[in-house]
Amino acid sequence: MKLTLIRTDRETGKESFSTLEAENLIAKIKKENKAAHVSALRHLIPILQGTNNHYQNIDKLPRIYPAVEYARTKDGEHRVKIYNGLVQIEINHLTGSTEVEQIKQQVSLLPQTFAAFCGSSGRSVKIWVLFALPDGSLPKRESEMALFHAHAYRLAVNCYQPLLPYSITLKEPSLNQSCRMTLDEQPYYNPAATTFCLEQPFAIPGETTFKEQKQAETNPLLRMQPGYSSSDTFSMLFEAALNRSFDGLTNWKRGDDLRPLLTRLAEHCYKAGIPEEEVVRQTLMHYYREADEPVIRAAIHNIYRECKGFGTRNSMTAEQDTAFRLEEFMNRRYEFRYNTVLGELEYRQRDSIHFQFRPADQRIRSSIALNALKEGIRVWDRDIARYLTSDYIPLHNPVEEYLNDTGRWDGKDRIRALADLVPCENPHWRELFYRWFLSMTAHWRGLDRQHGNSTSPLLVGAQGYRKSTFCRILLPPELRFGYTDSIDFKSKQDAERSLGRFFLINIDEFDQISVSQQGFLKHLLQKPVANLRKPYGTAIQEIRRYASFIGTSNQKDLLTDPSGSRRFICIEVTGPINTNVTINYRQLYAQAMTAISQGERYWLDDTDEAILKQSNQEFEQPTPLEQLFLCHFQAAQTEDEGTWMTPMEILSFLQKKTKDRLAISKVAYFGRALRKLGISSRRRNRGTEYHVIINETAFQ
């Protein structure tokens, strides 16, 4: 079994790649190299804890990927080669080597433990568990590997948690789960470990069955993580006790004798359950000018000795107590965020193997209220709703957070390589696609609020060329919820609402758009924002636009707009698109972000638009009226030849050549069509005249 080690340089983004046999890797873990980066990291962790600093040589510790063996592609990317069947579970936040050795000894009791070793921090344990299918083989396809691995992780947690004295740190199972290179002189290693047998699953696990059980402690001070820190809680309780002390005193002001206030304050703090030393600290902070520390300490100590009923009465009001208990409960049991793109509240339950955020609908909110009542928190539905609709819930913009988290670009051109997946004979396709991709990314970032991404690629080719699949893989899996190939141009309000709901809109079967809908499509393409009234809303709101457009068609004669075709990048696909590729989406969008931050142009200039107009001519569909005109007229090349005619005169002439009556209302449209055909024009008192030659065949 081979394991992959990848080291990424933080400055350049470049990767160094190697594989080791499991036995050789364990041997390497036992001894540290001369640089001693692991020991330096462990020495600095207590110093760096609580700061924003990091160990400067952290990138020199490669990451170990136990689940799969990776291989290099010709383009330098890494792809999944073999699934190893190793699942990694972790126990973090240990106090030191004593607890580390205790856990290693416990997990060695199970024959399925392949390896267990101390993490790079010195305060964690990584456990590798072996899994296989009932026949001893392992999944071959990457999609099957991901499903198998998700179920295997869930089974490993269920089996190992009852054996361990500390909680397993739950992480979303994925094939690229990893840990940093570490040092452990006595790792546990069992190459003959027994495999857990697991049938090949067909879907990701649904509702979780395992949840870490926590003691329902009634005193919130004893279960503050994750939630308020204890110092914040003590401060709130002290302020409440100080407020009650003032209520019992008359005419006391700062500068008076401190002992009457101190007596009442210490009594209230004792009943509220605040430790004695914390009361001393808070008092000295509030009355540092009037306070004599030895006297303060002696007075509070004596009152604490006399009083009885420590922590039996809270100085806060019932409303304050409920509010703080509810906030602590919410932070301990759940994670919430407000998705600004979808416009809905999302939640994820802590200490659960359900890792994805889900919509917090009314059913979920009722369950939250019941869980709070079971813990003794006296809340109503309106209290839950008030909390979930407050600014206590952080905002979450998925597309901006994804782009900001792409990391440093390694310098490899992936955008043009993505364009090369589309076989075509247009020499300008790579550069035009590159500009369009930069524009899509820039508008996701909100860099241009005055314009929309008004240019759209149109992939034209036969059925089975995987055009729609290519459109879909332009988005990373994390953002694919923002892709749609279904937009209804008949409902204008819904279509405009899609501008703020989706990141990429595929106009599938572009040729099905009627001529009457072409004008509205142009309006959508250039619209920078959408002004709409949300469902059940009363005011018109400005909705930020995220959407860029792309289209597909099987027919070549697509463009019917007489005013031009500069908004479309029409490409004839000459063969099936290679969509069976591994795309490094982080680096793909990191390249776009780097180009934009360096000031590179992300819009089409006049040269690009001239190229578009030239290359799009073969995709333009002449209208019947244009075809009729070309049968009887041609453009005059010199001033001496031909004649000057108004659109009405030309239309009247054409009326005599056809049995169908041509509507007079087509005159304005006909003038635009003549300009599109390149007919010279001039302005006279009787209107615009066009310089044309009547074909001789017209008189025959």
Secondary structure, 3 states (H helix, E strand, C coil): CEEEEEEECCCCCCEEEEEEEHHHHHHHHHCCCCCCHHHHHHHHHHHHCCCCCCCCCHHHCCEEECCEEEEECCCCCEEEEEECCEEEEEECCCCCHHHHHHHHHHHCCCCCEEEEEECCCCCCEEEEEEEECCCCCCCCCHHHHHHHHHHHHHHHHHHHHHHCCCCCECCCCCCCCCEECCCCCCCEECCCCCCEECCCCCCCCCCCCCECCCCCCCCHHHCCCCCCCHHHHHHHHHHHHHHHHHHCCCCCCCCCCCHHHHHHHHHHHHHHCCCHHHHHHHHHHHCCCCCCHHHHHHHHHHHHHHCCCCCCCCCCCHHHHHHHHHHHHHHHHEEEEEECCCCEEEEEECCECCCCCEECCHHHHHHHHHHHHHCCCCCCHHHHHHHHCCCCCCEECHHHHHHHCCCCCCCCCCHHHHHCCCCCCCCCHHHHHHHHHHHHHHHHHCCCCCCCCCCEEEEECCCCCCHHHHHHCCCCHHHHHHEECCCCCCCHHHHHHHHHHCCEEEECCHHHCCHHHHHHHHHHHHCCEEEEECCCCCCEEEEECCCEEEEEECCCCCECCCCCCCCEEEEECCCCCCCCCCCCHHHHHHHHHHHHHCCCCCCCCHHHHHHHHHHHHHHECCCHHHHHHHHHEEECCCCCCCEEECHHHHHHHHHCCCCCCCCHHHHHHHHHHHHHCCCCEEEECCEEEEEEEECHHHHC
